[in-house]
Amino acid sequence: MKNYLVITYSLLLLWGCNTNTKKESSNAADKPIGTLEIVTEMDINPGNVAMSKDGRIFTTIHPMRATNLQLVEVTGKTSYSAFPDAQVQSTTNTKSDNKLDTPLGVIFDNNNRLWVIDAGLNIGKTRLFAYNITTKEQLYRFDIPEDLAPNTSFVQDLAIDEKNGFAYLADFGNPGIIIVDIKNGSFRKFTDLKTMKSEDINMVIDGNVQYFMGSPARIGLNPITLSSNREMLYYGAMNGTKWYQIPTSPIRNGANDEVLTKKIALAGKKPISDGAATDDLGNHYFTNLGNNSIDVLTKKGELKVLKKDTLLDWADNIRTHKNWLYIAVNQLHKTPAFTGGEDISKQPFRILRLKYK
């Protein structure tokens, strides 16, 4: 009888272990909308995050906390490696035109190419790169003309139209959208200050007005996205409550600024936000900096909170991947550029994911 009980108990334990394993490996689609999970915890701060088709995670490292890494692939819960290799990462003593300098915006197109916008704050030149993540080959490099992105610019977010061969780059230092014709390597800049400059509103986080470089933060054009069919471009100011749209066809066909300005329309409301993403159904997702939340502007025009959590401590950007939003969180408002003194952040910095459909 004793042996029978031991065997029975052992079988029950084994069954219980198998049951738990099944629960842990259950399909992510079974989890409820609003589920927030920690993907990785880092000792360096992610800038923007992007996901490949097969689920590989890449992130830039935000230049407001300098390190010897600028672009990495996340390889585990607490691990990462330089991408495409260590040699192209600039360091304090090895800044050059042939190395990544201060990249921030990063995104995959539908051809699974990794695009990176490098503001070049230390070398005085903005550059746009694209990589094959399998071979680590550099597929494209575009040096943005200095007259479009002078050293007072900060080109920090991007949207890629692989269908028609265009890239759209957001510059908040000198507010405007830099348009790159990928096929022929031509450039232009479209500016409409009415919709691209900061609104005169304070950024308030944890009850405190945020200062940037010694003055109340007034940050203009920042998040920029495209519709899934690439026919509509969306954008807004960080310090802004309006989300704008403009059709891309006239842009691609070379319409001048006067014509383009007349085609701008209000897409809806937005919070003060650093990052945004647009899904294939036409919903828009924003990092609500003052509310520690991710908000959604539905295709019906309703702006509402999707998820509020203390982990969303300056959510910098969002990218969609399958049923999840991937979010880089870096406590940016705790850097000296905002505090005017010491860095008051606490490690770890995180990449999170949020179930949104």
C-alpha positions, 0 to 999 in steps of 0.5 A, a space after each residue: 500500500 505504501 508503494 502504491 501511495 508513493 507511485 500515485 503521489 508521484 503521478 499526481 505531481 507529474 500531472 501537476 507539472 505538465 498542467 503548469 507547463 501547459 498553462 505557461 506555454 498557452 497561446 498568447 492570444 488567450 491572454 486578456 486585452 490589457 495584459 502587461 508583461 516585462 520582456 527584458 530588464 536592462 542596465 542601459 536604457 532603451 530608446 526605441 524598440 522594434 520587432 522582426 516578423 519572427 519575433 527578434 527584438 532590437 532597440 536603440 540606446 537613448 543618447 541622453 544616457 551615453 554608453 558604448 552601445 547604440 543599437 542592440 538585439 535583445 537576446 534574453 530576459 537580461 541580456 543583449 548584444 551589439 548589432 550589427 557588431 561591436 565595431 560600428 558602435 561609437 564610443 567616447 573615443 571612437 566617434 566617426 561618420 562610419 559608426 552609429 552615433 546617436 540613433 533613436 528611431 528604429 522600425 521594421 518594414 513589411 520586407 523585414 528590413 530594420 531601419 534606423 534613424 541616427 541623429 548624429 548629434 556628436 558628428 553633425 550629420 543625420 543618417 538613415 540606415 537599413 539592415 538585413 538582420 539575417 546577414 547583418 548587411 547594411 542595405 541602405 545608407 542615406 546621408 541627410 543633407 545639412 540644409 534639411 537637418 542642420 546641427 540644431 535638428 534632432 531627427 528621432 522618429 521615422 515611418 517607412 513605406 516599403 510599398 512605394 519606396 519612401 521614408 518619412 523622418 520626424 525632426 523636432 529640433 527644426 520641426 518638419 518631416 524629411 521625405 526620402 525617396 528611397 529609389 532615387 536617393 532624393 530628399 525634401 523637407 515639408 514644414 507646417 509649423 501650425 501642426 508641427 510645433 509644440 503647443 503652449 502646454 506644460 508636460 506634468 509628470 507625478 505632479 511636477 512640470 517638466 523642464 527640458 534644458 532649463 525651460 518648461 518642456 516645449 517639444 514639437 513634432 515627434 511621433 510619426 506613423 503610416 496607415 497599413 496601406 501606406 496611403 495616410 501619414 500621421 503625426 503630432 507634437 510631443 507637447 501636443 493634444 492633436 493627431 494630424 493626418 495627410 495623404 501620402 499620394 501628393 507627397 510622393 507626386 511632388 506637391 509643394 508645401 502650399 498644396 500639402 498644407 491644405 491637405 492636412 486634417 485633424 485625425 483626432 485627439 492625443 495625449 502628451 506623448 513620446 511614441 505612437 503606433 497605428 495598427 492595421 485597423 486604423 487605431 492609434 496608440 500613444 504613450 501618455 507621459 503624464 498618466 503613466 499609461 498607453 492610450 488608444 484613439 480608436 478608428 471611431 475617434 474615441 481617445 481612452 486609456 488602454 493600460 495605466 501602470 507604474 511600470 510605464 515610467 516614460 514609455 518612449 515608443 511603441 511598435 505593434 507585433 501580432 497581438 501585442 504592443 512592444 514598449 521601450 521604457 526609460 525614465 527619460 524625465 529623470 535624466 539631467 537634461 530634464 532634472 537640470 542636475 543628477 540622473 535620478 532614475 533607478 535601474 532596471 530599464 525595461 522593454 514591456 509588451 501590452 496585449 491590445 487585441 
